[in-house]
Amino acid sequence: MENKPIHRIDSISEFHRIRKLPKPEHSLISVVDYSSIVHTPENHNVSWLQTYYSIALKKDVPGKYRYGQQEYDFDDGLMSFFAPNQILNINYVEKDKDKEPSGWILLIHPDFLWNTPLATSIKKYDFFNYSLTEALFLSEKEEKVIADILRNIKQEYQANMDRFTQDIIIAQVELLLNYAQRFYERQFITRKKNNHEVLSRLEEIMDAFFDVKEGMDKGLPTVQFIADSLNLSPNYLSSTLKHLTGLNTQQHIHEKLVEKAKIQLSTTNRSISEIAYALGFEHPQSFSKLFKTKTNYSPREFRQSFN
């Protein structure tokens, strides 16, 4: 992928200026009607780094956004979530110039969350890491739910500010995030078949890794290696596996290591050290520790149980 200079946007006011929008009505939070954004040539092929949260619901965007490991056309309702200091790549597509984009963008500066429970709890929402994985596709009904919440937020900060304003907006943001959590769960379920294919491919990749070559120079399989082999991001792979099996990628690697070790311990006369090196461990002690943790037996005790 072409390397572009990264443009840092340090405030919501700066975003409004760059996108030819009126000054924001609140310096720390803004709901932008995406159809009102002016798409100028200097913003056609850029990489943005924003210092605030950005939650977007868009349709018919004239171009492609690289959102994590994939590029997305915004022909259907699609939500994206960016935490501060994540990078978004925008690639303008000439054939899309006649599209009429629509949707909303919610911009929240971290200072708006200061001294509220959401300042901490917002980190529990995994989809803010989905800048590295995938966006959220919505049905028409789901789009309406999200759009209504965004309108409520906009209406609240446009009204006369009082001591309840921040709490009401925070509650609406939490409601939006919880709906997004529900919709992501639905997306995982509808992709269950594909996700089970990921499980099958995971087994094949790990079996091939251990069968191709033995020895210390091979090392242990890493989460990054497995994810790259599946053409997925590490975060998305772990989220998918956790949803399906309760185990993340690293735990699956450990399970496979123990499985291979059990076969060697029960069917060969190799020493514990030889088995450890063959599996890719640099130190036999590390192998023994992992095996004991996973089985409650030392490798030697496990072998003796077969005699």
N, C-alpha and C positions, 0 to 999 in steps of 0.2 A: 504494500500500500504506500502511496506517495506520502512523504513526510511534509507536513505543512507547519508553518510557524504557529505557535500557540498564542492566542489572544486571551489575556487575562481580563476578566470583568470583575471589578472589586465591589460593585454596589448595584442595587436594583435601579437606582437613578441612571447609572451608566448604561445598563441594559436598555432602558427606555430611550436614551439618547441615541445609541447605536442603531436601534430598530426604528428610529424616526417616530417614536410615540410621545404623547404628551408627558409632562413630568408626572411621576407617580403621586397618587393622593396620600400615600403613607410611605415613609422612607424604608420601612422594614418588611412590608408585605404588599404584594400586588397581584391582582388577577387580571391577566391580559387576554383580550379577545384576539385570537391568533389571526383572524381574517383582517385585522387592522394593521398587522405588521407589514412594513415596507421591505421587500426583498431586493436590496441593491447589489450590484455586481461585486462590490468588495466583500460582501458577506456570502457569496455563492459557494466558495470552496475554502472552508476555514476550519480551524480547531479552536473550540472555546474551552476555557477553564473558568468556571464561575465559583465565587466564594460564598454562595448561598444555596439553599435547597431549591430545586426546580422540579415541579410535578406537571407534566404536560399531557393533555388529551388532544390529539390532532388527527385530521383527515385531509387527504388530497394535498399533501405537501409537495411542492415542485422540486423533487430531488430525493436523495437517499441519505439517511442518517446511519452512521456506523454506531451501533449501540452494542458495545461489547464485542463479541466475536463475529457478529453478522451485520449485514446491511439490511435495512428495512424500507419498504415502500409504505407510505402512509395512505394507502388507498382505502383501508378500513379503519375503524376506530382503534387507536393504539395509544396506550399510556406508557410514559417513560418516567423514571425516577432518578434524579441525580442528587447526590450529596455534595457538599462543598468540596472543591478541589478535584472533582472528577472531570474527565475530558470527553467532550462530544465532538465528533467529526461530522461535518456537513458537506455533502457533495451535490452540487447543483446539476440537474439533468436537463439539457436543452429541450428535449421532447416533452418535458412536463411543464413548460413555461405557461401554457394556457390553463393549467389547473387552478381552481379557486379554493385555496386552503381554508380550513375552518378549525375551530376548536378553542381550547383555553390553555393558558400556562399560569400556574400558581408559583410565585416566587416568594420564598420566605428566608429572610436573613436569620442566621442563628441567634442574633441578639434579641429577636422577637420572642424566642422560646426561653430566654433567660429567666431563671427563677420559677420555672413551671416544670411539672413532672415530665412533660413531653421532651424537654431538653435532653433528658437521659433516655427515656423510653423509645424515642425515635430510632435509636440504634438497634432496637430489636427487630425492626422490619427489614427482613433480608433483601427485599427488592431494591433497596437503595444501593446494594452491591450488584444489581442486575445491569449496571452500566457495563459489566463484564460478561453478561450472559444473555438475557433475552428480555424483550419488552412484553407488555401485557396487552393482549387483544381482547376487545370488549364487544359484546353484543349490543344491539340498539337499546335494549332495555337497560343494560349496565351503563352505557354511555349517558343515558338520561339521569340515572342516579348520581353519577359523578358530576355532571354538568349542573344539576340542581344544587349540590353542596357548594360548588365553586361560586355560583351566583349568590348563595347565602353569605359566603365569606366576603365577597365584594360589597354586597349591600350593607354588611355590618360595619366595615371600616369607612364606608362612605357616609354613614349616619353620624350624628353628633357623638363624639368620643366621650365615654364616661368610664367609671371604674369597673364596669362589667365587660367592656368591649374586648379586652384581650382574652378573658376567660371564655367568652362565647366563641371567639374565632378559634382559639386553641381546641375547644370541644368539637368544632366543625372539622378542623384539620384531622383530629384523631378519628372522627367518624369516617372521613374520606380514606384514611390509611387502613382502617379496619375493613371497610368495604373492599379496598384493593387487595388486602390479604385474603379475603373470601374469594375474590375473582381469580387470584393467582392459584388458589387451591383448586378451583374449578378447572383452570387451564392445565394444571398437572394431571387431574383426573382424566380429562378428555384426551390427553396425550399418553394415556397409560400404556397403550400398545407399543408406541414408539419407545417409551421409557423401558419397557421390558426387553426391547431389542437392544437397548443400551446395556442392560444386565448381561445379555448373552454375549455381546461383543466384548464386554469387560472380562468375562471369563476366558474368552478366546485369547485376548491380548495378554492376560497374565499367564495363561498356560504356555503361550508361545514364548514369552519372555524367559520363563524358567527352563524351557525345553531346548532353546536354541544354543545356549552356551553356559557353561558353568565356570565359576571362579571369581576371585576378588575383583578382577578388572571390569567385570560386568556391573558390580554394585547392586544395590537394592532398587527395585522399581520405585519411582517417585510419583506423587500425585500429578505433577506437571507432565511427566512422561505419559501417564495413563490418559490424562485429559487431552493432550495433543494427539494421541493415537486415535481418540474418538472424535476429534475435531470439535471439542467442547471446551469451555472455559473451566478451570478448576472449581470455581464457586458453583457454577450451574451443575456440574457433574456431582459434586458432593450433596447439593440440595436435592437433586433427583434421587440419588441413592438413599439418602436419609429418609426421604418421603416413602420410598418403596420398601426399604428393608430395615430402616432404623439404624443403619450403619453408614458413616461417611466413607469417602474414598480411601483414606488412610487406614481405617478399620478393615475395609475389604482387603487391602494389601496384606495387612497383618493376618487376617483369616487365611488367605491363600498361602502365606509363608508357613503357617502352622500346619496346614493341610499337607503341603509338600514335605515338611519336616517329618510328620508322622509316617508318611510312606517310606521315607528313607530310614527312619529309626526302626521300623517294624519289618522291613524287607531286605536290608543290607547290613553288612558288617562294618561299614564306615565308622570312623571315630566321630565323636560329637564335633570336634574341630573341623574335620573334613566336611561334614554336612553343613556346618555354619558357613564355611568358605564357599562351598558349592552354591549355596543359596544367595550369596552376595554380601554376607556380613563381613565387615572388616575385622571385627573382634568376636571370638566365640562367646565371650561373656555376655555380649549384647543379645546374641541369639538365645542363650540359655535364659536370660532374664525375660525376654518376650515370651518364650515358650511357657515358662513357669506362670507368667501373668495370665496367659490365655487358657491354660489347661489345669493349673494348680499342681502340675507335676514338673519336675525337672526333666530334661531330655533323657537322662540316665534312668530315672524312675519309670518313665513311660516305656523305655525299651525293656526294662526288667519285667514289666507287667506281661510281656509276651513270652517270657521264658518259663 
